[in-house]
Amino acid sequence: MRGPFLAAAGLVILGACQPLPPPPPPEPTPVSDACGASGYQGLIGQPRSVLDSMRFPLGTRTIGPSDAITADYRPDRLNIEYGAGGLIEKIACY
């Protein structure tokens, strides 16, 4: 009686040793432009001071290198990031 049980258990164990196929690569996340960031890309590399004379949509954030910001994701919010040297480095929706 043990013989068939052990044989079946061995087959189950061997079956569990088969390598699993690799997971499919993740779909690329589409870049959202709900905030209109594409229209401001020409500001990248400009000094932060050019922003002073411009008007932006309500809720736009100007973010410096040591500024604390909330981590909530809002695809309709324009974010303008500048670096320690005062130059605009990134403009994106988040």
Short mmCIF file of the C-alpha atoms (twelve columns), coordinates in Angstrom:
data_MODEL
# 
_entry.id   MODEL 
# 
loop_
_atom_site.group_PDB 
_atom_site.id 
_atom_site.type_symbol 
_atom_site.label_atom_id 
_atom_site.label_alt_id 
_atom_site.label_comp_id 
_atom_site.label_asym_id 
_atom_site.label_seq_id 
_atom_site.Cartn_x 
_atom_site.Cartn_y 
_atom_site.Cartn_z 
_atom_site.pdbx_PDB_model_num 
ATOM 1  C CA . MET A 1  0.000  0.000  0.000   1 
ATOM 2  C CA . ARG A 2  2.888  2.344  0.686   1 
ATOM 3  C CA . GLY A 3  4.431  1.785  -2.744  1 
ATOM 4  C CA . PRO A 4  1.714  3.532  -4.799  1 
ATOM 5  C CA . PHE A 5  1.475  6.346  -2.241  1 
ATOM 6  C CA . LEU A 6  5.224  6.991  -2.290  1 
ATOM 7  C CA . ALA A 7  5.272  6.881  -6.090  1 
ATOM 8  C CA . ALA A 8  2.447  9.413  -6.302  1 
ATOM 9  C CA . ALA A 9  4.138  11.647 -3.737  1 
ATOM 10 C CA . GLY A 10 7.360  11.491 -5.729  1 
ATOM 11 C CA . LEU A 11 5.567  12.562 -8.913  1 
ATOM 12 C CA . VAL A 12 3.988  15.498 -7.096  1 
ATOM 13 C CA . ILE A 13 7.381  16.585 -5.737  1 
ATOM 14 C CA . LEU A 14 9.028  16.273 -9.157  1 
ATOM 15 C CA . GLY A 15 6.212  18.237 -10.735 1 
ATOM 16 C CA . ALA A 16 6.733  21.009 -8.226  1 
ATOM 17 C CA . CYS A 17 10.393 21.296 -9.270  1 
ATOM 18 C CA . GLN A 18 9.598  22.433 -12.796 1 
ATOM 19 C CA . PRO A 19 10.757 26.016 -13.392 1 
ATOM 20 C CA . LEU A 20 8.005  28.550 -13.758 1 
ATOM 21 C CA . PRO A 21 7.942  30.614 -16.931 1 
ATOM 22 C CA . PRO A 22 9.111  34.187 -16.383 1 
ATOM 23 C CA . PRO A 23 6.344  36.722 -15.847 1 
ATOM 24 C CA . PRO A 24 5.530  38.930 -18.810 1 
ATOM 25 C CA . PRO A 25 7.256  42.322 -18.798 1 
ATOM 26 C CA . PRO A 26 5.152  45.073 -17.246 1 
ATOM 27 C CA . GLU A 27 3.235  47.327 -19.574 1 
ATOM 28 C CA . PRO A 28 4.912  50.725 -19.887 1 
ATOM 29 C CA . THR A 29 3.046  53.345 -17.903 1 
ATOM 30 C CA . PRO A 30 1.575  55.863 -20.294 1 
ATOM 31 C CA . VAL A 31 2.850  59.367 -19.708 1 
ATOM 32 C CA . SER A 32 -0.065 61.576 -18.835 1 
ATOM 33 C CA . ASP A 33 -0.194 65.165 -20.066 1 
ATOM 34 C CA . ALA A 34 -3.454 66.057 -18.351 1 
ATOM 35 C CA . CYS A 35 -1.775 69.107 -16.789 1 
ATOM 36 C CA . GLY A 36 -0.314 70.406 -20.064 1 
ATOM 37 C CA . ALA A 37 3.337  69.856 -19.093 1 
ATOM 38 C CA . SER A 38 4.328  69.289 -22.717 1 
ATOM 39 C CA . GLY A 39 3.639  72.966 -23.431 1 
ATOM 40 C CA . TYR A 40 6.194  74.053 -20.820 1 
ATOM 41 C CA . GLN A 41 9.131  71.793 -21.742 1 
ATOM 42 C CA . GLY A 42 10.965 74.753 -23.297 1 
ATOM 43 C CA . LEU A 43 11.510 76.096 -19.774 1 
ATOM 44 C CA . ILE A 44 13.849 73.239 -18.865 1 
ATOM 45 C CA . GLY A 45 17.357 74.597 -18.422 1 
ATOM 46 C CA . GLN A 46 16.094 78.149 -17.833 1 
ATOM 47 C CA . PRO A 47 16.644 79.948 -14.515 1 
ATOM 48 C CA . ARG A 48 13.849 79.658 -11.983 1 
ATOM 49 C CA . SER A 49 13.362 83.437 -12.119 1 
ATOM 50 C CA . VAL A 50 11.630 83.178 -15.550 1 
ATOM 51 C CA . LEU A 51 8.649  81.674 -13.711 1 
ATOM 52 C CA . ASP A 52 8.021  84.900 -11.780 1 
ATOM 53 C CA . SER A 53 6.470  86.668 -14.759 1 
ATOM 54 C CA . MET A 54 4.428  83.694 -15.979 1 
ATOM 55 C CA . ARG A 55 0.920  82.498 -15.167 1 
ATOM 56 C CA . PHE A 56 0.255  78.813 -14.547 1 
ATOM 57 C CA . PRO A 57 -2.861 76.708 -13.933 1 
ATOM 58 C CA . LEU A 58 -4.328 76.759 -10.441 1 
ATOM 59 C CA . GLY A 59 -2.555 74.232 -8.216  1 
ATOM 60 C CA . THR A 60 0.793  74.343 -10.029 1 
ATOM 61 C CA . ARG A 61 3.712  73.503 -7.735  1 
ATOM 62 C CA . THR A 62 7.186  75.019 -8.030  1 
ATOM 63 C CA . ILE A 63 9.456  72.584 -6.230  1 
ATOM 64 C CA . GLY A 64 12.991 73.272 -5.038  1 
ATOM 65 C CA . PRO A 65 15.639 70.702 -4.123  1 
ATOM 66 C CA . SER A 66 14.912 70.812 -0.393  1 
ATOM 67 C CA . ASP A 67 11.165 71.508 -0.500  1 
ATOM 68 C CA . ALA A 68 8.819  69.097 1.234   1 
ATOM 69 C CA . ILE A 69 5.880  68.075 -0.940  1 
ATOM 70 C CA . THR A 70 2.884  65.799 -0.563  1 
ATOM 71 C CA . ALA A 71 3.097  62.389 -2.219  1 
ATOM 72 C CA . ASP A 72 -0.470 62.335 -3.514  1 
ATOM 73 C CA . TYR A 73 -0.722 61.685 -7.237  1 
ATOM 74 C CA . ARG A 74 -2.817 64.110 -9.265  1 
ATOM 75 C CA . PRO A 75 -2.338 63.726 -13.024 1 
ATOM 76 C CA . ASP A 76 -3.911 67.154 -13.585 1 
ATOM 77 C CA . ARG A 77 -1.360 69.008 -11.407 1 
ATOM 78 C CA . LEU A 78 1.576  70.769 -13.091 1 
ATOM 79 C CA . ASN A 79 4.870  70.413 -11.211 1 
ATOM 80 C CA . ILE A 80 7.947  72.453 -12.040 1 
ATOM 81 C CA . GLU A 81 11.154 71.286 -10.365 1 
ATOM 82 C CA . TYR A 82 14.372 73.285 -10.141 1 
ATOM 83 C CA . GLY A 83 17.750 72.219 -8.837  1 
ATOM 84 C CA . ALA A 84 20.241 73.627 -6.359  1 
ATOM 85 C CA . GLY A 85 21.746 75.797 -9.097  1 
ATOM 86 C CA . GLY A 86 18.370 77.458 -9.664  1 
ATOM 87 C CA . LEU A 87 17.787 75.961 -13.116 1 
ATOM 88 C CA . ILE A 88 14.509 74.269 -14.063 1 
ATOM 89 C CA . GLU A 89 15.184 70.523 -14.365 1 
ATOM 90 C CA . LYS A 90 11.806 68.810 -14.749 1 
ATOM 91 C CA . ILE A 91 8.238  69.709 -15.694 1 
ATOM 92 C CA . ALA A 92 5.657  66.963 -15.313 1 
ATOM 93 C CA . CYS A 93 2.139  66.017 -14.275 1 
ATOM 94 C CA . TYR A 94 1.909  64.297 -10.873 1 
# 
